[in-house]
Amino acid sequence: MKKVLVIEDDEAIKNIILELLEAEGFGVMSAINGQMGIELAKTQAPDLIICDIMMPNFNGYSVLNALHLEPKTALIPFIFLTAKVERSEIRKGMNLGADDYVTKPFTRDELLEAVTVRLKKKDFLVDYYSTDIQSKEDGENTIDVNIINSTKEEIIEQFLLKKTQIMARMNTALHMLENCKTVEQYEHYSKIIQDEYKQEIKLINEFTELRSLLTPKNIKLLCQYNLIRE
């Protein structure tokens, strides 16, 4: 069961999020302020954190910065909660390393999509970096592990490159959104952000599907037909 930590000082909003996540089978924990949230993250090791930006004393940015200083919490997917009027805050959060943001008020589908995509991305990257493929299939000779690792690294590089390009376009659109002077401009840059977000979801899904095909047997066939380098 995936565990989600919710850091939110508004009791009503916090309870709504907890109920939605519990209904979907997630394990949940919560904190009413940033300092409590940091301690829970360190001791409970959640799989994902949802954190409000505007909180007294210790805001969401401080929480994110503190977690990035700790090796055990630095890589936990982090989603900001933000009001729609805080467009500049969204860009600031993404620049600090937040993985995503959900605007208030949000729908059930918006929240669950953000959570699901970030957890899927985390599983994808952990699987690639931690799995040591050294197996035999049907009595055949095991393919050189170096070839498998090299193939995995190439795919990771492609994934990260495309991810960086998407984030760059989103950050540019967010910057332009801050300076919009007309409704048309606002709608234009908002659409760019929405489209890039959909592209990121598509990218994660494609690479997750590709992961299931990278068995030693399939890689050996790709090598035989010179589709990947040995």
N, C-alpha and C positions, 0 to 999 in steps of 0.2 A: 504494500500500500504506500503510495506516494504521500509525503507529508508536506503541508503548506503552512507557512507562518504568515499570519496577517497582522500587520502593525498599523493600527488605526485608532485615533483618539475619539472619534465619533462612535459612540456605542451602537447606535441604530445601524449605521453603515457596516460596522464591523460584524454585527450579528447577521446581517443579510448575506454578507460574503461567506461567513462560516457555514450558514445553512445551505447555501448553494453548493459549496464545495463538498460538504458532508453528504448531500443528496446524490452527488456523483461518485461517491466512494473514496474520497480523499480523506486522509487523516489530517486534522487541523489543530492548530494551536494559535494563540493570539496574545498580543501585547497592546496596552493602551498608550504607550509612549515609546520613543526611540531607544532610550537606554534599556528598558525592559526587553525590547525587541532584539537588541544586540546580544544581550545575555542569553536569551532563548536560542538565538541562532548559533551561538558558540557551544551551548550545552546539548541542544536537541538535534543539531545537524539537519534542518529541513531540506527538502528537495527543491523548494522554491519559496521565494519571499514576495509578498504583496505589501507595499508600504505607501502610506499617505505622504505627500510632500509637506503640506502645511500642518505642522504640529508644534506646539509650544516647546521652548527650551532646546529640544533636540529634534530638528526637522529631518525630513527624508534624505536630504543630501548628506547630512552628518552621519546618518545611519549607513548609507551606501559607502561613504569614505571610510568609516570605521571597519566595516566588513571587508573591504578590499585590502586592509592592512593585515588581516589575519589569514594565513594560508588555508585554514580549515573552512573559512567562509567566503574567500575571495571569488570562487567560481560558482557560487550558488546563483541560479537565475533570479533576477531581481526585476520586479514589475512595479512601476510607480502608479499611484492613484493621483489624479490631478483634476482640477476644475477646468471647464472648457475655456474660461477666460485667461488661463495661465499658459498661453501658447509659448511665451518666452521660457517658462519653466520647463516645458517639455524638452526643448532643445538643450537646455542646460543639463537636464537629467541624462539625456542620451549621450552627451559629450562626457559626462562623468563615468559612463560605463553601464547605465541601466540597460536592460535587455528589451524592455517594452514599457508602454504606458497605457493605462485605461482611464478614460475621462469620465467624470461624474456629471450627470447620472449615467449609469451604464446599464446595458441589458444583460440578462443571463447569458445569452449566446456570446456577447462580446467578452465577458469575463472568462467564460470557459474556453473560448477559442484562444485567448492570450495565454492562459495557463497551460492548455494542452500543447500548443505550439512550442512554448519555451521548454517544457519537460521533454518533448520529443527531440528537440535540438540537443538538449543536454545528454540524453540517452545515446543519441547518434554519435556525438563527439567522444563520450566516455567509451563507447563500444569500440570505436576506431583506435583510440589511443591505448586502451588497456587489454584488448584481446590479443592473445599470443597464439597465432594459428600454426600449430605443428601437428597435423593429423594426417592419417593415411585413409584413402578411400578405395574400397573394393580390392585391396591387395596391391594397388598400384604404388609406385614409388612416390614418396612425398615430394611435392614441388618445393623448390628452394624457398626457404622462409624469407630470404632477402628480396626475392621477386615479389612475394605477397606484400611485404612491408613497403616496398618501393611503390607498388600500385596503390596501396592505401594512402601513402603520402601524397602522391600525385592528385588523388581525388580530394584529399583534405585541402591541398593548395588551391584547387579549383573552387571548392566550396567557400573557403575563406576569402578568395579574391572576389567572387560574385557577391558574397555577403558584404564585403567592404564597399563595393560599388553601390549596392542598394542603400546602405547606411549613409553614404556620401550624398546620394541624391535626396534622401529623406532630410538630412541635416540642412542641405541647401534650401529645400522647400520650406522647412520650418523657419529658417532665417528670413526668407522672403515673406512668409506668413506674418511675421512680427511687424512688417512694414507695409502691410496692405492698406491701401487707401480707398478701395472700392469693393463692393460686394463681389463683382466679377473676379477680381484678383484673388480674393479670399477663397472663392469656390474653386478657382483654377489650382491654387497651390494645395488646398485641402484634398482635391482629387488626386494630385500627384502623390501625396503622402499615403492615401488609401491604396492607390495602385501599387506603390512600392511595397507596402505591407503585404498585399496579396502575393506579390512576386516572391517575397521572402518565405511565405508559407509554402508556395509551390516549390521553391528551391529545396527547402527542408524535406518535403515529401518525396521529391525526386531522388535525393541522395540517400534517404532512408531506404527506399525501394532498391536502389543500386547496391546497397550494403548486403542485402540478402542474396544477391547474385554472385558475390565475390567469394565463392568457395574455392578451395585449392584445385578441384577438378576443372571448374570453369576458367580459372586463371591459366591453368596449363593449356587449355584449348586456345585461349586468346594468344598465348605465347606462340603456339604452333602456327597460327595463322598471321603472326606478326602484327596483331592488333594492339599489343602492348610490348614494351621493351623488356628483354631478359636482362 
